[in-house]
C-alpha cells in the first residue's frame, strides 16, 4: 500500500547573515504516515508548534490541507517520490487520496 510521509517542523534554520534559510532544522517536532487509498484519508492534527511540513508520497496522489479537508483527484497533485515543503497552520490536517 502507498504511503504519504509527513514531517513537521517549527521553523527554518537561520543563515549566517541572520536571515531565514531554506534548511529545516532536525530533529523534526513530529512525524506521521498516512495510507494512500481510493478514498480520502486524514492525517492526525498537525502539532501546536508546527509551521512547516515536508511531505513525500511513494505513489502519485492528491492532497488537501485544512481544518476538515477532503482530498479529491482534482486537488493538489503530488508526484511520487518528490519531496515538497509547505507552510501550514497548526492544528490543521492533511487529507490524501490516490491519483494518476
C-alpha positions in Angstrom: 0.0 0.0 0.0 1.2 3.5 -0.8 2.1 5.9 2.0 2.2 9.7 2.5 5.1 10.7 4.9 4.5 13.9 6.8 7.4 15.6 8.7 6.5 18.6 10.9 8.9 21.5 11.7 8.6 24.6 13.9 10.5 26.9 11.6 13.5 27.2 9.3 17.1 27.5 10.4 18.9 30.8 10.3 21.6 31.6 7.7 24.9 33.1 8.9 23.6 36.5 8.0 20.6 36.1 10.3 18.1 35.6 7.5 15.9 32.5 7.3 17.5 29.8 5.2 16.0 27.1 3.1 17.0 24.4 5.6 14.6 22.8 8.0 16.0 22.1 11.5 16.5 18.5 12.6 15.1 16.8 14.6 11.6 17.5 13.4 8.9 18.1 16.0 6.7 15.2 14.8 6.4 12.7 12.0 3.4 10.7 10.8 2.3 8.5 7.9 -1.0 8.1 6.2 -2.0 5.2 3.9 -3.0 6.4 0.4 -6.1 4.8 -0.9 -9.1 5.2 -3.2 -11.0 7.4 -0.6 -9.9 10.5 1.2 -7.9 9.7 4.4 -7.0 12.2 7.1 -3.7 12.7 8.9 -3.7 13.4 12.6 -3.8 17.1 13.5 -0.6 19.0 13.0 1.2 20.0 16.2 0.6 23.3 18.0 4.2 24.4 17.1 4.2 23.1 13.5 4.7 25.9 11.0 6.1 23.8 8.1 5.6 20.3 6.7 7.7 18.2 4.4 5.5 15.7 2.6 6.6 12.9 0.3 4.5 10.1 -1.2 5.7 6.9 -2.6 2.9 7.0 -5.2 1.1 9.7 -7.2 -1.6 11.2 -5.0 -3.6 14.4 -4.3 -3.7 16.3 -1.0 -5.9 18.9 0.6 -5.0 20.8 3.8 -7.3 22.5 6.3 -9.4 22.1 9.5 -11.5 19.5 7.9 -10.1 18.8 4.4 -11.3 16.3 1.9 -8.9 15.1 -0.8 -10.1 14.5 -4.4 -8.3 13.8 -7.6 -9.0 17.5 -8.6 -7.0 18.8 -5.6 -3.2 19.5 -5.4 -1.4 16.6 -7.1 1.9 15.3 -5.8 4.3 13.3 -7.9 5.7 10.1 -6.5 9.0 10.3 -4.5 9.3 14.1 -4.8 9.5 15.9 -1.5 7.5 19.2 -1.1 7.7 21.7 1.7 4.7 23.9 2.7 3.9 26.4 5.4 0.9 25.3 7.4 -1.5 26.3 10.2 -1.0 24.4 13.5 -3.9 22.0 14.2 -4.8 21.6 10.5 -4.9 18.1 8.9 -3.7 16.7 5.6 -6.1 14.6 3.5 -4.8 12.3 0.8 -6.2 10.2 -2.0 -4.7 8.2 -4.8 -4.3 9.9 -8.2 -2.8 9.0 -11.6 
